[in-house]
Amino acid sequence: MITKVAILGAGGFAREVLDVFDAVNAATPTYDVLGFIVDADYGQVGRVIHDKPVLGDLDWFSRNRDVAAICGVGAPEIRYRMIARANAVDVEYCSVVHPNAVRTRWLTMGVGVVITAACVLTNQITIGNHVQVNLDCTIGHDAVLEDFVTLAPGVHVSGNVTLGEGCYVGTGANIIEKRRLGAWSVIGAGATVVRDIPDNVTAVGTPAAVVKQRESGWHLS
């Protein structure tokens, strides 16, 4: 059975999500990607991106109830708000995993998940809803990635690590075993996390240290 899909967003990562669908379909035809969904005020309806049209805004789903969605917005706070609007119009979601990603059968995964090329995921890993794992990441045993977590390219997550909701981990960062990264925190590119990170902060460097504190709920606006 072919699943019809529309990608939320039309930027750089949305195009990379389309790449993942194309790779899956090249191996086994599975998805029919109809195009991209954008905010109404963008004025892009009809624009063609990588041979796929911009279909409209989220109201498009009210006329196309048989189409699943997946979010191609990289920033977790923007993705969170877009998914909240999509939920309000009863959108259904699918997930997509690149065929050359390595994963065991001991993986629990929510909806709206994107796992891109060259990633390795071992066992007893729990991945929440609308999580994005970008190119060439590794995730060790018993790790938990809560809803809306984003791993940029080349992130290495050791065993028994927990990443709280909406946590963003920058390119090339490394997280040692048994650490917890707080909800809606940002880990800078190339950082090495050797101790727990609180909620709503930015941490950078080796070892990663907090350089910025945000108010709780900052991601909502």
VMD Tcl script that draws the C-alpha trace (Angstrom):
set ca {
  {0.00 0.00 0.00}
  {1.32 3.44 -0.97}
  {1.06 6.16 1.70}
  {0.32 9.67 0.48}
  {2.41 12.28 2.32}
  {2.78 16.06 2.52}
  {5.86 17.64 4.12}
  {5.31 20.52 6.56}
  {7.74 23.30 5.67}
  {9.61 23.99 2.45}
  {13.13 24.94 3.57}
  {16.45 23.14 3.55}
  {15.60 20.32 5.95}
  {12.24 19.78 4.25}
  {14.15 19.09 1.04}
  {16.35 16.64 2.94}
  {13.24 14.88 4.24}
  {12.14 14.52 0.62}
  {15.56 12.98 -0.09}
  {14.85 10.33 2.56}
  {11.48 9.50 1.00}
  {13.13 9.27 -2.42}
  {15.74 6.84 -1.04}
  {13.04 4.66 0.52}
  {11.04 4.63 -2.72}
  {14.13 3.76 -4.76}
  {14.45 0.57 -2.71}
  {10.73 -0.23 -2.31}
  {7.94 2.07 -3.56}
  {6.19 3.01 -0.34}
  {5.28 6.71 -0.35}
  {3.69 9.20 -2.72}
  {5.02 12.59 -1.62}
  {2.51 15.11 -2.95}
  {4.37 18.29 -1.99}
  {5.01 20.83 0.73}
  {2.78 22.71 3.19}
  {3.66 26.29 4.26}
  {2.10 29.07 6.32}
  {-0.60 30.97 4.45}
  {1.26 34.28 4.49}
  {4.30 32.91 2.64}
  {2.63 33.31 -0.76}
  {4.42 30.27 -2.21}
  {1.47 28.15 -3.33}
  {2.25 26.59 -6.70}
  {6.00 27.04 -6.39}
  {7.85 23.85 -7.38}
  {10.68 22.56 -5.15}
  {12.61 19.49 -6.32}
  {9.73 18.56 -8.64}
  {7.15 18.85 -5.85}
  {4.65 21.73 -5.56}
  {3.86 23.88 -2.57}
  {0.31 22.69 -1.95}
  {-1.02 25.31 0.45}
  {-1.29 25.91 4.16}
  {-2.51 23.55 6.88}
  {-6.13 24.01 5.81}
  {-5.19 21.93 2.76}
  {-5.48 18.84 4.96}
  {-9.18 19.54 5.60}
  {-9.74 18.74 1.91}
  {-7.24 15.86 1.81}
  {-7.95 13.68 4.82}
  {-6.22 10.67 3.33}
  {-2.79 12.32 3.33}
  {-0.28 11.87 6.18}
  {2.09 14.63 7.29}
  {5.67 14.80 8.44}
  {7.43 17.95 9.59}
  {10.50 19.19 7.74}
  {11.19 22.14 10.04}
  {14.55 21.76 11.75}
  {14.18 24.15 14.71}
  {12.36 22.22 17.46}
  {10.49 25.24 18.86}
  {9.08 26.14 15.41}
  {8.30 22.47 14.75}
  {6.47 22.28 18.09}
  {4.26 25.24 17.19}
  {3.59 23.96 13.67}
  {2.60 20.52 14.96}
  {0.26 22.16 17.50}
  {-1.50 23.92 14.60}
  {-1.57 20.69 12.59}
  {-3.09 18.82 15.53}
  {-5.87 21.41 15.62}
  {-6.97 20.28 12.15}
  {-6.64 16.56 13.00}
  {-3.62 15.82 10.81}
  {-2.28 12.25 10.87}
  {1.48 11.63 10.81}
  {3.94 9.17 9.38}
  {7.64 8.55 10.07}
  {10.46 7.90 7.63}
  {13.83 6.15 8.07}
  {16.56 6.20 5.44}
  {17.19 2.67 4.14}
  {20.91 2.80 4.96}
  {20.33 3.79 8.58}
  {21.27 0.90 10.88}
  {18.74 0.07 13.59}
  {17.94 -2.99 15.62}
  {14.48 -4.40 16.22}
  {14.75 -3.18 19.84}
  {13.79 0.37 18.91}
  {10.58 2.09 20.00}
  {9.63 5.04 17.84}
  {6.76 7.54 17.88}
  {5.07 9.33 14.99}
  {6.48 12.05 12.77}
  {10.07 10.82 13.22}
  {12.78 11.47 10.60}
  {15.98 9.41 10.63}
  {18.36 10.33 7.82}
  {21.26 8.55 6.10}
  {24.24 6.88 7.80}
  {22.78 6.84 11.33}
  {23.33 3.93 13.73}
  {20.86 3.12 16.52}
  {21.45 0.16 18.82}
  {19.05 -1.43 21.31}
  {16.39 -0.50 23.86}
  {16.24 3.02 22.43}
  {13.05 5.05 22.86}
  {12.34 7.84 20.39}
  {9.36 10.12 20.94}
  {7.14 11.96 18.50}
  {8.43 14.40 15.87}
  {12.09 13.68 16.60}
  {14.70 14.42 13.92}
  {18.00 12.54 13.70}
  {20.21 14.13 11.06}
  {23.06 12.66 9.01}
  {25.68 10.35 10.52}
  {24.47 10.27 14.14}
  {24.94 7.38 16.56}
  {22.62 6.57 19.47}
  {23.65 4.05 22.11}
  {21.72 1.52 24.14}
  {18.90 2.55 26.48}
  {18.91 6.16 25.25}
  {15.66 8.13 25.42}
  {14.91 10.97 23.00}
  {11.72 12.69 24.10}
  {9.28 14.48 21.77}
  {10.69 17.15 19.42}
  {14.36 16.36 20.10}
  {16.70 17.31 17.24}
  {20.14 15.86 16.59}
  {22.16 17.86 14.04}
  {24.64 15.97 11.82}
  {27.41 13.94 13.44}
  {26.07 13.82 17.01}
  {27.11 10.88 19.20}
  {24.76 9.92 22.02}
  {26.16 7.35 24.44}
  {24.21 4.70 26.33}
  {21.64 5.54 29.03}
  {21.40 9.17 27.95}
  {18.08 11.01 28.18}
  {17.34 14.04 26.02}
  {14.39 16.04 27.31}
  {11.57 17.37 25.17}
  {12.67 19.80 22.47}
  {16.38 19.51 23.22}
  {18.54 20.56 20.27}
  {22.05 19.07 19.97}
  {24.36 20.87 17.54}
  {26.59 19.41 14.86}
  {29.38 17.14 16.06}
  {28.47 17.22 19.75}
  {29.25 14.24 21.99}
  {27.29 13.13 25.05}
  {28.86 10.69 27.51}
  {26.88 7.91 29.12}
  {24.17 8.37 31.76}
  {23.72 12.11 31.25}
  {20.38 13.95 31.08}
  {19.94 16.96 28.84}
  {17.11 19.22 29.94}
  {13.94 20.04 28.04}
  {14.19 22.85 25.49}
  {17.91 23.25 26.00}
  {20.45 23.84 23.22}
  {23.82 22.12 23.07}
  {26.33 23.96 20.88}
  {28.12 22.47 17.92}
  {31.18 20.41 18.89}
  {30.34 20.42 22.60}
  {31.20 17.51 24.89}
  {28.54 16.90 27.53}
  {30.06 15.29 30.65}
  {27.47 16.36 33.23}
  {23.70 16.85 33.30}
  {22.33 19.95 31.59}
  {19.35 21.84 33.07}
  {16.14 22.73 31.25}
  {15.91 25.86 29.07}
  {19.61 26.66 28.78}
  {22.29 26.92 26.12}
  {25.50 25.00 26.87}
  {28.67 25.10 24.78}
  {32.28 23.95 24.87}
  {34.32 21.02 26.16}
  {33.23 20.23 28.76}
  {29.85 21.82 27.99}
  {29.03 24.74 30.27}
  {25.86 26.82 30.51}
  {26.18 30.24 28.87}
  {22.52 31.26 28.62}
  {19.34 30.73 30.62}
  {15.87 31.08 29.09}
  {12.52 31.44 30.80}
  {10.40 28.31 31.07}
  {8.00 28.13 28.13}
  {10.20 30.21 25.81}
  {9.50 27.78 22.97}
  {5.79 28.62 22.94}
  {6.13 32.07 21.41}
}
mol new
graphics top color blue
foreach p $ca { graphics top sphere $p radius 0.5 }
foreach p [lrange $ca 0 end-1] q [lrange $ca 1 end] { graphics top cylinder $p $q radius 0.2 }
display resetview
